[in-house]
Amino acid sequence: LLGALAFKQSQEAKKSEIPTLRVYASSSFIAQWGPGPWLKQAFEKNCNCHVEYFDGADSTLLLQRLKSDVDGGVDVALSFDQFDLEHAENITEWKHIDIPINNFVDRVKEKAKESELVPYEWGVMAFVARNSEIKELPKSVDDFLRPEWKSQVVIEDPRTSSPGAQFLFWLIALKGEDAAFDFLKKLNNQVHSYPPNWSSAYGLFQKGQVKSVFSYVTSPIYHKVEEKNNDYVALEFTDGHPMQIEYLGIPEKCRQCDLANQFVNFIFTKEGQKIIMEKNYMFPVLKGVKEGTLFAQIPEYKTIEIPLPKLAERERLLKK
């Protein structure tokens, strides 16, 4: 009995000696169906470490937690998009990450030079609908003003949701500030609701309460793979679409800095990028990852450059 107890204590001591990498990410990233658990499993095979995820909910809460992190409890943080960069850079210092960005796809390569935070996935935003429910597919956001779309569109709240902010600033880029807000007043009659996040909005769409939701051009791939359903379509607008880029970083105050660097470098391998692509249904930043998959069959949607508003300007627009 004493021998068994001693063996157990020895094993527990060894386990406690294994370093723990603390990763902060969004709820969707670390969820059971997201890429987080798969990345953790693959990385832990060779790192002799534990990967521990902390749920940052969305980027707003994640930034708040980073701001309050005074003892270096965060080793890696991810799930920021381009609208979060200025805030993230203001609240903490970030280590330089040496990633060969020459292997990045062209749409992301230039963005990777603008910050110590590095893009790890990207997507093109679009309204998603079901072919069987629509007689005439909208070709622009103005087409949603037609009578048949009354209360049939759901858009995320731009004050609490990254996709919602993407929609608002895309609209301003398309029409100019005054015309964009005038258009929103007309569009309100067609919008069922403005849920606080993407998952709530997409849930309304999946339940059949609306005919279209603001989402990603990759969303129909999810339905093809998970549900064997080919009815879903990402609407292609002649004016172009916003592009979301998501970033990660290693805080300067990290405890397990070497492990953090190893984990980040694993994310930028083809194995890591494929996990993120297939579990998060986003495009990989590395070239040659989506070839031979359903993601390669998605047409190249036209995108437009959206000027990034400064924090004060962003807050003014969100209150308008």
C-alpha positions as CSV (number, residue, x, y, z in Angstrom):
1,L,0.0,0.0,0.0
2,L,2.8,2.4,0.9
3,G,4.6,1.5,-2.3
4,A,1.4,2.3,-4.4
5,L,1.0,5.6,-2.5
6,A,4.6,6.6,-3.1
7,F,4.2,5.7,-6.8
8,K,1.1,7.8,-7.1
9,Q,2.8,10.8,-5.4
10,S,5.8,10.4,-7.7
11,Q,3.6,10.5,-10.7
12,E,1.7,13.5,-9.5
13,A,5.0,15.3,-8.8
14,K,6.2,14.6,-12.3
15,K,2.9,15.8,-13.7
16,S,3.1,19.0,-11.7
17,E,6.6,19.7,-13.1
18,I,5.2,19.8,-16.7
19,P,4.8,23.4,-17.7
20,T,1.4,24.9,-18.5
21,L,0.9,27.1,-21.5
22,R,-2.0,29.5,-20.9
23,V,-3.9,30.5,-24.1
24,Y,-6.7,33.1,-24.1
25,A,-9.1,32.8,-27.0
26,S,-12.7,33.3,-28.1
27,S,-15.5,30.9,-27.1
28,S,-15.9,29.6,-30.6
29,F,-12.1,28.9,-30.9
30,I,-11.9,26.8,-27.8
31,A,-15.3,25.1,-28.1
32,Q,-15.5,21.3,-28.5
33,W,-16.2,21.7,-32.2
34,G,-13.7,24.5,-32.7
35,P,-10.0,24.2,-33.6
36,G,-8.7,24.8,-30.0
37,P,-9.0,21.2,-28.7
38,W,-7.5,19.7,-31.9
39,L,-4.5,22.1,-31.8
40,K,-4.0,21.3,-28.1
41,Q,-4.0,17.6,-28.8
42,A,-1.6,17.8,-31.7
43,F,0.8,20.2,-29.9
44,E,0.9,18.3,-26.6
45,K,2.2,15.2,-28.4
46,N,5.6,16.8,-28.7
47,C,5.8,19.7,-26.3
48,N,5.9,17.9,-22.9
49,C,3.5,20.5,-21.7
50,H,-0.1,21.2,-20.9
51,V,-2.1,23.6,-23.0
52,E,-4.7,25.4,-20.9
53,Y,-7.4,27.5,-22.6
54,F,-9.1,30.4,-21.0
55,D,-12.5,31.5,-22.5
56,G,-12.3,35.1,-23.5
57,A,-15.9,35.0,-24.8
58,D,-15.3,37.6,-27.6
59,S,-12.5,40.1,-28.4
60,T,-14.0,42.8,-26.2
61,L,-13.9,40.7,-23.0
62,L,-10.6,39.2,-24.1
63,L,-9.0,42.7,-24.3
64,Q,-10.4,43.5,-20.8
65,R,-8.8,40.4,-19.4
66,L,-5.5,41.3,-21.0
67,K,-5.7,44.7,-19.5
68,S,-6.1,43.3,-16.0
69,D,-3.3,40.8,-16.4
70,V,-0.7,42.2,-14.1
71,D,1.2,39.0,-13.2
72,G,1.9,37.6,-16.7
73,G,-0.8,34.9,-16.7
74,V,-1.4,35.0,-20.5
75,D,1.2,33.3,-22.7
76,V,-0.7,33.5,-26.0
77,A,-3.8,35.5,-27.0
78,L,-5.8,35.2,-30.2
79,S,-9.1,36.0,-31.7
80,F,-8.5,39.7,-32.4
81,D,-9.6,41.2,-35.7
82,Q,-8.2,44.2,-37.4
83,F,-10.6,46.6,-35.6
84,D,-9.1,45.4,-32.3
85,L,-5.4,46.0,-33.2
86,E,-5.1,49.5,-31.9
87,H,-6.8,48.6,-28.6
88,A,-4.6,45.5,-28.2
89,E,-1.4,47.4,-28.9
90,N,-2.4,50.1,-26.3
91,I,-3.1,47.9,-23.4
92,T,0.0,45.7,-23.4
93,E,3.4,45.2,-25.0
94,W,3.8,42.3,-27.5
95,K,6.8,40.2,-28.3
96,H,8.0,40.1,-31.9
97,I,7.0,36.8,-33.6
98,D,9.4,35.6,-36.3
99,I,7.1,34.0,-38.9
100,P,8.1,33.7,-42.6
101,I,5.2,35.8,-44.0
102,N,6.5,35.3,-47.6
103,N,4.5,32.0,-47.4
104,F,1.3,33.9,-46.7
105,V,-1.4,34.4,-49.2
106,D,-1.3,37.7,-51.0
107,R,-4.5,39.1,-49.4
108,V,-3.0,38.8,-46.0
109,K,0.8,39.3,-46.5
110,E,0.8,43.1,-46.4
111,K,-1.4,43.1,-43.3
112,A,1.2,40.9,-41.5
113,K,3.7,43.7,-41.7
114,E,1.6,46.3,-39.8
115,S,1.8,45.0,-36.2
116,E,3.6,42.7,-33.8
117,L,0.3,40.7,-33.8
118,V,0.2,38.2,-36.6
119,P,-2.7,37.1,-38.8
120,Y,-3.5,33.4,-38.4
121,E,-6.8,33.1,-40.3
122,W,-9.0,35.3,-42.5
123,G,-12.4,35.4,-44.1
124,V,-14.6,37.3,-46.5
125,M,-17.9,38.5,-45.0
126,A,-21.2,38.0,-46.9
127,F,-24.9,37.5,-46.4
128,V,-25.8,33.8,-46.3
129,A,-29.2,32.5,-47.5
130,R,-30.9,29.3,-48.6
131,N,-31.4,29.0,-52.3
132,S,-34.7,27.2,-52.0
133,E,-36.3,30.2,-50.1
134,I,-35.3,32.9,-52.6
135,K,-36.6,33.7,-56.1
136,E,-34.1,36.4,-56.9
137,L,-30.7,36.5,-55.1
138,P,-29.7,40.0,-54.0
139,K,-26.7,41.5,-55.8
140,S,-26.2,44.4,-53.4
141,V,-27.2,45.4,-49.9
142,D,-29.7,47.8,-51.5
143,D,-31.7,44.8,-52.8
144,F,-32.6,44.0,-49.2
145,L,-34.9,47.0,-49.2
146,R,-37.3,45.1,-51.5
147,P,-40.7,44.3,-49.8
148,E,-40.1,40.5,-49.6
149,W,-37.2,41.0,-47.2
150,K,-39.2,42.8,-44.5
151,S,-38.0,41.4,-41.1
152,Q,-36.1,38.6,-42.9
153,V,-32.5,39.8,-42.3
154,V,-30.5,39.4,-39.2
155,I,-27.3,41.4,-38.6
156,E,-25.0,41.3,-35.5
157,D,-24.9,44.3,-33.2
158,P,-21.8,46.3,-34.2
159,R,-21.2,47.4,-30.5
160,T,-20.7,43.9,-29.3
161,S,-19.8,41.8,-32.3
162,S,-16.9,41.8,-34.7
163,P,-19.1,40.8,-37.7
164,G,-21.5,43.6,-36.8
165,A,-18.7,46.1,-36.8
166,Q,-17.5,44.7,-40.1
167,F,-20.9,45.3,-41.6
168,L,-21.2,48.9,-40.3
169,F,-17.7,50.0,-41.4
170,W,-18.1,48.2,-44.7
171,L,-21.4,50.1,-45.3
172,I,-19.6,53.4,-44.4
173,A,-16.8,52.6,-46.8
174,L,-19.3,51.9,-49.6
175,K,-21.7,54.8,-49.1
176,G,-19.9,57.4,-47.0
177,E,-20.9,58.1,-43.4
178,D,-24.1,60.2,-43.8
179,A,-25.5,58.0,-46.6
180,A,-24.7,54.9,-44.7
181,F,-26.6,55.9,-41.6
182,D,-29.5,57.1,-43.8
183,F,-29.6,53.7,-45.5
184,L,-29.5,52.0,-42.0
185,K,-32.7,53.8,-41.1
186,K,-34.4,52.3,-44.2
187,L,-32.8,48.9,-43.6
188,N,-34.1,48.7,-40.0
189,N,-37.6,47.8,-41.3
190,Q,-36.1,44.8,-43.0
191,V,-33.9,43.7,-40.1
192,H,-35.5,41.1,-37.8
193,S,-33.0,41.9,-34.9
194,Y,-29.4,42.8,-34.1
195,P,-28.2,40.0,-31.8
196,P,-25.1,40.5,-29.6
197,N,-22.9,38.0,-31.4
198,W,-22.5,35.8,-34.5
199,S,-23.7,32.6,-32.9
200,S,-27.0,34.1,-31.8
201,A,-27.6,35.7,-35.2
202,Y,-26.7,32.5,-37.1
203,G,-29.0,30.5,-34.7
204,L,-32.0,32.6,-35.7
205,F,-31.1,31.9,-39.3
206,Q,-30.8,28.2,-38.8
207,K,-34.1,28.0,-37.0
208,G,-35.8,29.5,-40.0
209,Q,-36.8,32.8,-38.3
210,V,-35.0,34.8,-41.0
211,K,-34.0,34.2,-44.6
212,S,-30.5,35.7,-44.5
213,V,-27.8,36.4,-42.0
214,F,-24.5,38.4,-42.1
215,S,-21.8,35.7,-41.9
216,Y,-18.9,34.4,-44.0
217,V,-18.5,33.0,-47.6
218,T,-17.2,29.8,-46.0
219,S,-20.5,29.2,-44.0
220,P,-22.1,27.1,-46.8
221,I,-19.0,24.8,-46.6
222,Y,-20.0,24.0,-43.0
223,H,-23.5,22.9,-44.1
224,K,-22.0,20.8,-46.9
225,V,-19.6,19.0,-44.6
226,E,-21.5,18.7,-41.4
227,E,-25.1,18.4,-42.7
228,K,-24.6,17.2,-46.3
229,N,-26.8,20.1,-47.3
230,N,-26.1,22.1,-50.5
231,D,-28.9,24.6,-50.2
232,Y,-26.9,27.3,-48.6
233,V,-25.3,30.1,-50.6
234,A,-23.1,33.1,-49.8
235,L,-24.5,36.1,-51.7
236,E,-22.0,37.7,-54.0
237,F,-22.4,41.5,-54.2
238,T,-21.1,43.6,-57.1
239,D,-19.9,46.3,-54.8
240,G,-17.5,44.0,-53.0
241,H,-17.3,42.5,-49.5
242,P,-15.5,43.3,-46.2
243,M,-12.6,41.0,-45.3
244,Q,-12.0,40.0,-41.7
245,I,-8.5,39.1,-40.5
246,E,-7.9,37.5,-37.1
247,Y,-4.6,38.0,-35.2
248,L,-2.7,36.4,-32.4
249,G,0.1,37.6,-30.2
250,I,2.5,36.7,-27.4
251,P,2.3,39.3,-24.5
252,E,5.7,40.7,-23.3
253,K,4.8,39.6,-19.8
254,C,4.4,35.9,-20.8
255,R,5.6,33.2,-18.3
256,Q,6.1,30.3,-20.7
257,C,7.5,32.5,-23.6
258,D,9.5,29.7,-25.3
259,L,6.5,27.4,-25.3
260,A,4.3,30.2,-26.5
261,N,6.6,30.7,-29.5
262,Q,6.6,27.0,-30.2
263,F,2.7,26.9,-30.1
264,V,2.4,29.9,-32.4
265,N,4.9,28.4,-34.8
266,F,2.8,25.2,-34.8
267,I,-0.3,27.2,-35.7
268,F,1.6,28.4,-38.8
269,T,2.5,24.9,-40.0
270,K,0.3,23.3,-42.7
271,E,-1.0,20.9,-40.1
272,G,-2.0,23.8,-37.7
273,Q,-3.5,25.9,-40.5
274,K,-5.5,22.9,-41.8
275,I,-7.0,22.3,-38.3
276,I,-8.0,26.0,-38.1
277,M,-9.5,26.0,-41.6
278,E,-11.5,22.8,-41.1
279,K,-12.7,23.5,-37.6
280,N,-13.2,27.2,-37.6
281,Y,-14.4,27.4,-41.3
282,M,-12.0,30.2,-42.1
283,F,-9.4,30.6,-44.8
284,P,-5.8,29.7,-43.9
285,V,-3.1,32.4,-44.2
286,L,-0.5,29.9,-45.6
287,K,-0.4,29.2,-49.3
288,G,-1.1,25.6,-50.4
289,V,-3.3,24.6,-47.5
290,K,-6.8,24.8,-49.0
291,E,-5.9,23.2,-52.4
292,G,-7.8,19.9,-52.9
293,T,-10.5,20.8,-50.3
294,L,-14.0,22.3,-50.6
295,F,-12.5,25.7,-49.6
296,A,-10.6,25.8,-52.9
297,Q,-14.0,25.7,-54.7
298,I,-15.2,29.0,-53.2
299,P,-15.1,31.7,-55.8
300,E,-12.8,34.6,-55.2
301,Y,-15.2,37.3,-53.9
302,K,-14.3,40.9,-54.6
303,T,-13.2,42.6,-51.4
304,I,-12.9,46.3,-50.7
305,E,-10.4,48.1,-48.4
306,I,-12.1,49.4,-45.2
307,P,-10.2,52.2,-43.5
308,L,-9.6,51.4,-39.9
309,P,-11.1,54.1,-37.7
310,K,-9.1,55.2,-34.6
311,L,-10.6,54.2,-31.3
312,A,-12.2,57.5,-30.6
313,E,-13.7,57.6,-34.1
314,R,-14.9,54.1,-33.8
315,E,-16.7,54.9,-30.5
316,R,-18.3,57.9,-32.0
317,L,-19.7,55.9,-35.0
318,L,-20.9,53.1,-32.7
319,K,-22.9,55.6,-30.6
320,K,-24.4,57.4,-33.6
